[in-house]
Amino acid sequence: MLRRHARAACTALAAAGLALAGLQAGSAAAAPPRPTDNEVRTAAAGQASAAPVRSAADALGAAAAQPELLRALQRDLGLTPAQARARLANEAEAGATAARLRHGLGTAYAGAWVGGADAGTLTVATTRAADTAAIRAAGADVRLVPHSLTALEQAKATLDRAATAGTPVRYVDVRANALVVEEAAPGAAARLLADTGVRRDLVRVVRTAQAPRPLYDIRGGDAYYMGGGGRCSVGFAVTRGTTQGFATAGHCGRAGTATSGYNQVAQGSFQGSVFPGNDMAWVATNTNWTAVPYVKGAGGANIQVTGSVLQPVGSSVCRSGSTTGWHCGTIQQHNTSVTYPEGTISGVTRTTVCAEPGDSGGAYISGSQAQGVTSGGSGNCSSGGTTFFQPLNPLLQNYGLTLKTTGTDPGPGPGEPEPGGTWAAGKVYAAGDVVTYGGASYRCLQGHQAQTGWEPSAVPALWQRL
């Protein structure tokens, strides 16, 4: 159980780190225990630059969640005010715990997810019974399963190369320890398995009556409009050097497509776009438009963006779009593949949040952490639906963009190292990346765009010292 994250999570991790050291050759030592409110722990002796150690909940801004966000979680997830606040803190700490365990478990790791109204339970799956004690020592529940996450994802990659519109969605359901194939036509999944040679015992087939589609709209609205017709939604404000703009979905426009704003005033143009394959793009705006670090919430309220740490399966997530506004749900699966009529996209995240045409490109945010931009889905916001978002960090990395965030110095910009190390504010790091900082080496635990205040020595939720 991961209740009372605010005080105990990192202490449990320190104990778990010692146990995990025996699981896999080369496992790194765990981070130091989390400080109490009145205590500041500095970086280890010998580092050139010391910084206060921050818990995951603190670093990700869970305690600073705005009332509009909390009210939306209460409405859409049926939570009490206390549960909504606790859920955001628990999700942040669970993500850090799961990341450390994934590294320690190695090839036996089979996924992790949060559960309970307040996300107070983290479950970690493994194929190796000997891992049980270490997982429990970290404060998580254990699920012993037959298939590793690597095996399931390899099978999914094989299916993705041969999938058609008859099997429009494929993803690994870590809770079921299965590769799920959604089948739009009878027999389509069986034919796909026969053609690829993927083992039937790895797969669960689900019949679907609705095919996913990109969520653009040719009718217009109050978001942004593309030259030649159509409407999409702004994702997240970004900068590239001195140029301002925003991230959005690739299917909304191609490079060179002109845009106008919600008020039909000339806005800018698409600078880069990928679709299919991925669903990512960015628009550079003219000097009449200013990038601000907010997402439009219920009633037009500004919801602050403080970072881009991808949250674990089961976490709450809210979406803002120009057609249906502000809706919340939960993350179901990462690394999903979807076959639209236009082609297949991979690496998107599947959610229970509803959306409708015109919401495409809009923001998904978990607490104050930017998650991604709306790609497509099925259903609607009257009867419910399923949606997919393109994760933001690969988009930022692909185009060399810096996410606009509140209350932080954006740092020197992508690719410029900090003195005394290779870590750089503004650079996008993926789990497993290794950097140096203050004379020490660190491994990235959770993908994110680095920023001042998130130095490796200060945030053990994101970095593990080697």
CORBELLIN-V112002 format. One record per backbone hydrogen bond with DSSP energy under -1.0 kcal/mol. NH is the residue of the N-H (numbers start at 1). CO is the residue of the C=O. Records with the same first field share a line. If there is no record, write none. Layout:
NH = CO / CO
This chain:
2 = 120
7 = 4
8 = 4
9 = 5
12 = 8
13 = 9
14 = 10
15 = 11
16 = 12
17 = 13
18 = 14
19 = 15
20 = 16
21 = 17
22 = 19
23 = 20
27 = 24
39 = 36
47 = 44
53 = 41
54 = 458
59 = 55
60 = 56
61 = 58
62 = 57
65 = 62
70 = 66
71 = 67
72 = 68
73 = 69
74 = 70
75 = 71
76 = 72
77 = 73
84 = 80
85 = 81
86 = 82
87 = 83
88 = 84
89 = 85
90 = 86
91 = 87
92 = 88
93 = 89
94 = 90
95 = 91
96 = 92
97 = 93
98 = 94
99 = 95
100 = 96
101 = 97
102 = 98
103 = 99
104 = 100
105 = 101
106 = 102
108 = 105
109 = 106
110 = 125
113 = 123
114 = 313
115 = 121
119 = 116
121 = 115
123 = 113
124 = 141
125 = 111
126 = 143
127 = 108
131 = 128
132 = 129
135 = 131
136 = 132
137 = 133
138 = 134
139 = 136
140 = 135
141 = 122
143 = 124
145 = 126
149 = 109
152 = 148
153 = 149
154 = 150
155 = 151
156 = 152
157 = 153
158 = 154
159 = 155
160 = 156
161 = 157
162 = 159
163 = 159
167 = 164
170 = 337
171 = 180
173 = 178
177 = 173
178 = 173
179 = 202
180 = 171
181 = 204
182 = 169
183 = 206
184 = 166
188 = 185
191 = 187
192 = 188
193 = 189
194 = 190
195 = 191
196 = 192
197 = 193
202 = 199
203 = 200
204 = 179
206 = 181
208 = 183
213 = 377
215 = 375
217 = 231
224 = 232
225 = 260
226 = 230
227 = 258
229 = 226
231 = 217
232 = 224
233 = 360
235 = 247
238 = 245
239 = 402
240 = 243
243 = 240
245 = 238
246 = 283
247 = 236
248 = 281
252 = 249
253 = 250
256 = 270
257 = 254
259 = 268
260 = 225
261 = 265
264 = 261
267 = 259
268 = 259
269 = 284
270 = 257
271 = 282
272 = 282
274 = 280
277 = 344
280 = 274
281 = 248
282 = 272
283 = 246
284 = 269
285 = 244
286 = 267
289 = 286
294 = 292
295 = 303
297 = 301
300 = 297
301 = 298
303 = 295
305 = 293
306 = 368
307 = 368
310 = 447
314 = 331
315 = 312
317 = 329
318 = 365
319 = 327
320 = 363
321 = 325
325 = 321
327 = 319
329 = 317
331 = 315
332 = 350
333 = 350
336 = 348
337 = 170
338 = 345
339 = 168
340 = 343
343 = 340
345 = 338
346 = 277
348 = 336
349 = 389
350 = 333
351 = 387
352 = 330
358 = 215
359 = 356
360 = 215
361 = 374
362 = 359
364 = 372
365 = 318
366 = 369
369 = 366
370 = 307
371 = 364
372 = 364
373 = 390
374 = 362
375 = 388
376 = 388
377 = 213
378 = 386
380 = 384
384 = 380
386 = 378
387 = 351
388 = 376
389 = 349
390 = 373
392 = 371
396 = 392
397 = 393
398 = 394
399 = 395
401 = 396
402 = 239
404 = 237
406 = 305
416 = 413
418 = 423
421 = 418
423 = 436
426 = 450
427 = 424
429 = 448
432 = 444
433 = 430
435 = 442
437 = 440
439 = 420
440 = 437
442 = 435
443 = 464
444 = 433
445 = 462
448 = 429
450 = 427
452 = 409
454 = 451
458 = 455
459 = 455
462 = 459
463 = 459
464 = 443
466 = 441
